[in-house]
Amino acid sequence: MNFEFMIKKALLFSLFIISSFILGGCWDQQEVNDLAFVTAAGIDKSEDGKVELTVLIFIPKGKSSQQGMEGGGGGGAADTLFRSAEGKTIADAMSTLQEKLPRHIFWGHCKVFIFDDDLAKEGLSTHVDFILRHPQLRERSRLFVSEEKAKDILSLIPPLERDISEVLKELSSFRIGMDVTAKDYAQMLIGDSNASALPLIKILPSTPGQEKQTIAYVTGTAIFKNGKMIGDIDDSVTRGVLWLRNEIRLATISVKPNGKNDGFVSMNLLRAKSKIIPLIENGKWKIKLYAVGNSNIVQNTTDLDLSSPEIIKPVEKQLKFEIKKRVNIALWEVQERMNADIFGFAEAFHQKYPKIWAKQKKRWDEIFPSVEVSFDTNIKIQNQGMNSVLSNHPLKGVENK
């Protein structure tokens, strides 16, 4: 009995010793005061062909509200700093950058990565690979391509937000242009089409004398083929791309009802959805775009009574025509001119016709430019807005003196 008791006691003691090693508490903890929090990073191609890494670092220290306002809206330059370092790779540049900072670089809050277009033309796959492999970097970080050096963009002092990472994050959430995370882009790179796209940004012109107090904004889309940037499209063409990708969220469309030249009807698009249906018929590859949505009239500069159903129907018809025109422009720019399937056509055909796709996928670059696209749109005007008392008012059309 005593022997069994001694064995149990020894086992419990051993378990206690092992647990003390496993439950070691905060042995690897790092104090906030010892960390440099990176909120955005820019990667440029340096003059000697190396990679230049620039980081925007948030400084977590107490300030009065007055001090924050002096820094520019949400704190501005008073709350952030940026540093740069060069290297053969991002990892190499990161190591060199750490030598220039007295705090340990922490990447867990990095929300934005900006690549300059020179680097994008050489290819971004290896750089995105690093982002996905690094244990601290987020796969939800948003990616952008810049017409200017990424270093110049990170040095801007936004008037309203704390730093440029907040600006780009908020602009992306509006879905005015493409919104692409590191994970999204990696999925594009391994997709069937060998084509990908990233939002293109540039610096907004500033007030003379305040060149740094401005922001970068989304101005279009950078188009990639086989991982390398081959061109770009502007924001108006991007709208058509968003329809084909079912990513349209916010849009204002102005039309001339019945071809009138004396005014416009402007509408905000709400709850829009789209879907592409692939079809192979008699050897021809086709795509049908189904698009549905509602819109609200927000302004009427014509003399038409928009409360009349007979007037609304032609306006809806013109709205559908305008959407179709935007999609056709996107098709011409991306499908015919660049031959880069960023619409997801390849994946759609692969899913519906797996056996045919297995035989024809190597010919996709030949097939894609000839894919016929048709439209089936159902966009309704849901609300005419407040009734305008000025439509037939005697003052309408009278010039102010």
NUVOVO-626885 format. One record per residue (C-alpha): residue number from 0; x, y, z. Coordinates in pm, 1 decimal. Each point is the difference from the previous one (the first is absolute). Last residue first. Example, Ala and Ser with C-alpha at 12.3 -4.5 7.8 and 13.67 -1.06 7.14 Angstrom:
BEGIN
> 1:1367.0:-106.0:714.0
> 0:-137.0:-344.0:66.0
END
This chain:
BEGIN
> 400:-2857.4:8867.5:-6156.5
> 399:-77.8:-367.0:33.1
> 398:-111.9:-155.9:-326.5
> 397:-359.0:-114.1:-36.2
> 396:-18.9:-365.0:-106.4
> 395:-246.6:-100.9:270.7
> 394:-127.2:316.6:173.8
> 393:-358.4:-58.1:-121.1
> 392:1.6:-344.0:172.3
> 391:-71.6:-300.7:-219.0
> 390:261.3:-238.3:144.0
> 389:68.2:217.2:305.9
> 388:-231.0:-179.1:243.2
> 387:208.4:-317.2:-34.5
> 386:-160.7:-302.9:153.2
> 385:250.3:-158.4:239.1
> 384:188.3:-294.8:-143.6
> 383:-114.6:-199.8:-301.1
> 382:51.6:-328.1:183.1
> 381:45.8:-355.5:-120.4
> 380:120.3:58.2:-353.9
> 379:50.8:-352.5:-129.0
> 378:304.4:-166.7:-153.8
> 377:-71.1:-331.3:-170.8
> 376:289.7:-87.0:-226.2
> 375:45.0:-297.7:-231.1
> 374:317.7:54.2:-201.3
> 373:206.2:-187.4:-256.9
> 372:374.3:-69.0:-11.2
> 371:166.6:-193.1:-282.3
> 370:338.1:-155.0:83.3
> 369:241.1:77.7:-287.7
> 368:274.9:165.5:206.7
> 367:-12.0:-291.4:251.4
> 366:49.7:-288.9:-243.9
> 365:356.7:65.7:-116.9
> 364:139.7:76.8:347.8
> 363:-207.5:-293.6:127.4
> 362:171.7:-247.3:-232.9
> 361:182.0:-187.2:280.2
> 360:-336.3:-36.2:175.8
> 359:-155.4:-187.5:-295.2
> 358:15.2:-368.8:92.2
> 357:-51.0:38.2:376.1
> 356:-261.2:269.2:-69.0
> 355:-209.0:-238.8:-209.6
> 354:-1.7:-252.8:284.1
> 353:-71.7:259.8:272.7
> 352:-289.3:171.5:-185.4
> 351:-197.6:192.2:263.5
> 350:277.2:61.4:254.3
> 349:274.6:57.4:-254.8
> 348:-221.3:230.6:-209.7
> 347:-66.7:223.3:303.7
> 346:364.4:-8.4:112.1
> 345:115.0:114.2:-344.4
> 344:-259.3:282.0:-14.6
> 343:119.6:147.5:331.5
> 342:-8.2:362.2:-115.0
> 341:377.3:61.5:20.6
> 340:50.2:-187.2:-327.0
> 339:290.3:187.4:-156.0
> 338:-0.4:32.4:-379.3
> 337:128.2:360.8:25.0
> 336:-180.3:168.7:-293.3
> 335:-287.2:-243.3:-59.7
> 334:-96.0:-123.0:345.6
> 333:122.8:284.0:221.1
> 332:-71.7:318.6:-195.3
> 331:-279.5:-130.7:-222.3
> 330:-170.9:-187.6:280.2
> 329:21.6:300.1:232.7
> 328:-154.8:221.2:-267.7
> 327:-277.3:-257.4:-48.0
> 326:-69.0:-6.9:376.1
> 325:-34.6:377.6:11.2
> 324:-232.7:0.9:-301.4
> 323:-219.8:-269.3:154.8
> 322:-34.5:211.1:314.0
> 321:-97.2:304.7:-208.2
> 320:-253.9:-201.7:-200.7
> 319:-160.2:-130.0:319.8
> 318:-35.6:358.4:126.8
> 317:-149.6:109.4:-333.4
> 316:-265.6:-269.6:30.8
> 315:-71.2:103.8:358.1
> 314:-44.5:360.7:-116.0
> 313:-230.2:-117.4:-280.5
> 312:-213.5:-184.6:258.2
> 311:-8.9:291.1:245.9
> 310:-174.1:237.7:-240.8
> 309:-303.0:-218.6:-63.6
> 308:-8.0:-89.7:370.6
> 307:-54.4:372.6:82.1
> 306:159.1:124.3:321.9
> 305:305.3:99.9:-203.6
> 304:-176.9:303.3:-147.0
> 303:250.3:112.4:-262.7
> 302:134.8:356.8:-13.8
> 301:359.8:-123.1:25.3
> 300:255.4:68.1:275.2
> 299:-113.7:-292.0:214.8
> 298:212.8:-101.4:297.5
> 297:19.7:-285.5:250.7
> 296:-205.5:-266.4:-174.8
> 295:34.1:-323.2:192.9
> 294:120.9:-327.8:-145.8
> 293:-73.6:-369.4:25.7
> 292:196.2:-296.8:-125.5
> 291:27.7:-298.5:-226.8
> 290:272.2:-114.0:-239.1
> 289:22.6:-326.7:-191.6
> 288:304.9:-10.9:-226.2
> 287:-1.8:-277.5:-259.5
> 286:334.2:-142.3:-106.0
> 285:67.4:-191.2:-320.3
> 284:256.6:-243.4:-139.8
> 283:-82.0:-116.7:-352.3
> 282:64.2:-363.3:-98.5
> 281:-362.5:-59.2:-91.5
> 280:-109.1:141.1:336.0
> 279:220.2:37.4:306.9
> 278:-180.1:201.1:268.3
> 277:122.2:187.5:307.3
> 276:-238.3:188.0:233.0
> 275:136.4:317.0:163.4
> 274:-177.5:143.7:301.8
> 273:-80.1:352.4:112.1
> 272:-133.8:173.8:307.6
> 271:-94.5:359.9:74.3
> 270:-141.4:92.8:338.3
> 269:-27.1:373.1:-72.3
> 268:111.5:216.0:-295.6
> 267:-30.6:373.9:49.6
> 266:-177.0:175.8:-286.5
> 265:50.1:324.4:-192.2
> 264:-253.5:119.8:-258.7
> 263:156.8:242.7:-242.8
> 262:-93.7:317.7:-184.2
> 261:-73.6:189.5:-319.2
> 260:150.2:-231.4:-260.5
> 259:-279.0:-257.6:-5.5
> 258:93.1:-343.1:-136.6
> 257:-316.1:-158.2:129.7
> 256:119.2:50.2:358.3
> 255:358.3:130.6:23.6
> 254:173.4:-212.9:261.7
> 253:205.7:49.1:317.6
> 252:132.6:-300.6:193.0
> 251:123.6:8.3:359.3
> 250:169.5:-316.7:120.1
> 249:68.7:-191.7:320.6
> 248:13.8:-375.6:48.0
> 247:116.9:-162.7:-323.4
> 246:201.3:-310.5:85.8
> 245:-182.7:-260.7:-206.5
> 244:318.1:-57.2:-206.7
> 243:-165.7:97.7:-331.8
> 242:-157.0:308.0:157.0
> 241:329.9:92.6:166.5
> 240:177.6:-11.3:-337.4
> 239:-251.4:247.6:-142.2
> 238:68.6:239.8:287.3
> 237:374.6:-44.7:-59.8
> 236:-45.3:164.3:-340.6
> 235:-109.9:321.5:174.7
> 234:284.9:-25.2:253.9
> 233:276.3:-13.8:-259.9
> 232:160.8:-311.6:-146.6
> 231:355.0:-125.4:39.2
> 230:272.8:-184.6:-186.5
> 229:213.3:-314.1:-17.2
> 228:82.9:-50.3:369.5
> 227:173.6:-332.8:48.5
> 226:-132.4:-312.1:176.2
> 225:-76.2:-197.7:-314.6
> 224:-214.3:290.9:-118.5
> 223:-71.0:292.3:231.7
> 222:-237.5:297.3:-33.9
> 221:30.6:306.2:228.3
> 220:-338.6:152.4:79.3
> 219:-125.2:357.7:22.2
> 218:39.0:327.3:190.6
> 217:-13.7:-112.2:361.9
> 216:111.7:287.9:220.5
> 215:321.0:114.6:168.0
> 214:-37.1:275.9:256.2
> 213:93.8:363.9:62.2
> 212:198.9:210.3:242.1
> 211:345.8:-64.0:-146.8
> 210:-18.5:270.2:-266.9
> 209:-131.0:268.2:234.6
> 208:153.4:310.7:-161.7
> 207:-227.0:-26.4:-301.3
> 206:-309.8:-205.4:90.9
> 205:34.3:-366.8:-86.4
> 204:-48.6:-212.8:-309.5
> 203:-122.0:-348.9:102.1
> 202:285.6:-250.4:0.0
> 201:-49.6:-314.0:-206.2
> 200:-163.6:-336.8:44.8
> 199:-60.8:-309.2:-213.4
> 198:-215.2:-278.8:141.9
> 197:138.7:-347.1:-75.7
> 196:-74.1:-248.3:-278.6
> 195:73.7:-358.9:-95.5
> 194:44.2:-223.4:-302.2
> 193:130.0:-357.1:-34.1
> 192:-361.5:-98.0:-91.6
> 191:-32.6:-326.1:191.7
> 190:81.4:144.6:342.2
> 189:331.0:-31.1:188.6
> 188:79.0:372.0:-25.8
> 187:-362.5:101.4:61.3
> 186:-5.9:-200.1:324.3
> 185:318.6:177.6:112.5
> 184:-168.4:333.6:-75.6
> 183:-301.5:-79.3:213.6
> 182:223.3:-114.1:289.7
> 181:204.9:320.4:-15.3
> 180:-323.2:200.5:2.4
> 179:-165.3:163.9:-300.0
> 178:-270.3:269.1:-3.5
> 177:-62.6:115.2:-356.8
> 176:-139.2:348.3:-52.4
> 175:-285.1:198.3:156.9
> 174:-32.7:-285.5:247.6
> 173:-54.2:248.4:289.4
> 172:205.5:-230.7:225.4
> 171:304.7:62.8:-218.0
> 170:-16.8:374.4:68.1
> 169:-9.4:-66.5:375.3
> 168:305.1:-227.5:-9.5
> 167:187.3:241.4:-225.6
> 166:-54.7:294.0:235.4
> 165:76.2:-201.3:315.1
> 164:330.9:-114.3:-149.9
> 163:77.5:361.0:-98.1
> 162:16.7:115.2:362.6
> 161:-216.7:125.0:287.1
> 160:-286.3:103.1:-228.8
> 159:-142.6:341.2:-86.2
> 158:275.0:221.7:-147.8
> 157:213.9:-291.9:-121.5
> 156:377.1:59.9:45.8
> 155:185.9:-162.9:-289.7
> 154:331.6:-182.1:58.5
> 153:-153.5:-339.4:-78.8
> 152:-84.0:118.7:-352.1
> 151:353.9:114.6:-72.6
> 150:147.3:-334.5:110.5
> 149:-245.2:-183.9:-223.6
> 148:160.1:176.8:-294.4
> 147:-256.3:145.6:-236.4
> 146:-236.3:-189.3:-232.9
> 145:-88.1:-222.9:294.3
> 144:-120.8:-359.2:12.1
> 143:-212.7:-101.2:297.5
> 142:-42.7:-301.6:229.8
> 141:-228.8:-28.0:302.6
> 140:104.4:-201.8:303.0
> 139:-240.9:-289.4:61.3
> 138:284.2:-254.7:-23.0
> 137:142.1:173.7:304.3
> 136:372.4:10.9:66.4
> 135:119.8:-137.5:333.0
> 134:91.0:-358.0:-100.5
> 133:165.7:102.6:-330.4
> 132:-91.8:-249.8:-271.8
> 131:-290.5:189.9:-155.4
> 130:189.1:329.5:-22.6
> 129:308.3:-177.8:-136.2
> 128:-202.0:-164.2:-278.1
> 127:-145.1:341.6:-83.2
> 126:356.1:118.2:-68.0
> 125:83.1:-304.7:-211.9
> 124:-319.8:41.6:-206.2
> 123:42.8:373.0:-58.5
> 122:139.7:9.9:-353.8
> 121:249.9:209.1:-197.9
> 120:-269.5:244.0:-110.2
> 119:-119.5:23.4:361.0
> 118:345.3:111.9:114.7
> 117:-5.2:292.8:-239.2
> 116:-365.3:62.6:92.8
> 115:81.6:73.8:364.4
> 114:-134.4:-248.4:252.5
> 113:-214.1:106.5:298.0
> 112:-85.4:-235.8:287.4
> 111:-276.8:94.9:242.7
> 110:-141.1:-124.8:331.5
> 109:316.1:-60.3:204.1
> 108:-122.5:-54.4:357.1
> 107:174.3:-335.2:63.3
> 106:328.1:122.5:-144.5
> 105:189.2:77.3:323.6
> 104:349.7:143.1:-43.4
> 103:201.5:-28.5:324.5
> 102:93.2:344.0:129.0
> 101:326.3:195.4:-30.4
> 100:-44.4:26.1:-379.2
> 99:272.0:24.2:-265.3
> 98:125.2:-357.9:37.0
> 97:-356.8:-122.9:-49.3
> 96:2.9:159.7:-344.9
> 95:295.5:-213.4:-106.1
> 94:-190.0:-316.3:93.8
> 93:-309.4:122.5:-180.8
> 92:206.1:75.6:-310.0
> 91:126.1:-360.2:-4.4
> 90:-351.8:-137.2:48.8
> 89:-131.3:227.2:-274.4
> 88:269.7:-131.8:-232.1
> 87:344.6:117.1:-116.6
> 86:-13.2:279.3:254.9
> 85:-70.2:367.1:52.1
> 84:-125.1:184.7:308.4
> 83:-263.0:264.1:70.4
> 82:-158.2:166.1:304.5
> 81:-332.0:170.3:61.6
> 80:-137.1:182.5:302.9
> 79:-343.6:27.2:152.4
> 78:-192.8:174.3:277.7
> 77:117.2:362.4:-40.4
> 76:-6.4:-37.9:-379.0
> 75:-377.8:-20.0:-6.9
> 74:-182.7:-8.7:336.0
> 73:-355.4:-64.9:-110.0
> 72:-50.0:341.5:-158.0
> 71:352.8:126.6:-65.5
> 70:272.6:-11.4:263.7
> 69:-133.6:321.1:155.2
> 68:-328.1:-176.8:59.1
> 67:173.5:-280.1:189.2
> 66:182.7:250.1:219.8
> 65:-330.8:164.6:87.5
> 64:-155.3:-335.4:84.6
> 63:276.9:-62.3:250.9
> 62:248.8:-268.3:-79.4
> 61:88.4:-338.3:145.6
> 60:239.4:-219.5:-196.4
> 59:-50.8:-279.5:-249.4
> 58:224.7:103.5:-294.3
> 57:-131.8:-154.7:-321.0
> 56:264.9:-102.7:-249.3
> 55:-21.4:38.7:-377.2
> 54:246.1:-232.3:-168.6
> 53:217.6:40.0:-308.9
> 52:168.5:-298.6:-166.2
> 51:232.3:65.5:-292.9
> 50:63.1:-308.8:-212.3
> 49:320.4:3.2:-202.7
> 48:45.1:90.2:-365.8
> 47:267.6:266.7:48.5
> 46:-252.5:283.0:-34.3
> 45:-231.6:-155.6:257.5
> 44:-315.6:-195.4:-85.8
> 43:-262.6:96.5:252.2
> 42:-187.0:-184.8:276.3
> 41:-226.2:198.0:230.7
> 40:-122.8:-109.7:340.8
> 39:-294.0:105.7:214.3
> 38:-103.7:-13.6:367.6
> 37:332.0:-113.5:151.3
> 36:-4.5:0.0:381.1
> 35:348.9:52.2:147.7
> 34:16.5:-206.6:319.7
> 33:198.2:34.0:326.4
> 32:-246.9:234.9:170.2
> 31:-274.9:-249.7:-71.6
> 30:183.2:-257.2:211.2
> 29:95.4:-328.8:-158.8
> 28:-98.1:-333.3:152.9
> 27:198.5:-317.3:-71.1
> 26:-2.6:-144.1:353.7
> 25:-357.7:114.3:53.1
> 24:-126.2:-302.4:191.8
> 23:210.8:-313.8:-1.5
> 22:-295.9:-231.2:-1.6
> 21:182.7:-276.9:-185.3
> 20:307.2:12.9:223.9
> 19:-195.5:9.5:327.1
> 18:-229.0:-269.2:-135.5
> 17:293.3:-241.9:-34.6
> 16:100.1:51.7:366.6
> 15:-358.1:-46.5:123.4
> 14:-45.0:-314.3:-207.3
> 13:323.0:-140.7:146.4
> 12:-123.3:74.4:355.2
> 11:-331.6:-166.0:-73.4
> 10:175.5:-304.9:-140.4
> 9:232.3:-22.6:302.9
> 8:-293.5:25.2:241.6
> 7:-188.7:-269.1:-188.5
> 6:304.7:-226.9:14.2
> 5:50.8:68.9:374.5
> 4:-363.4:-83.7:73.3
> 3:29.1:-323.9:-191.4
> 2:307.2:-95.8:210.7
> 1:-174.8:96.5:322.8
> 0:-281.4:-234.5:-88.4
END
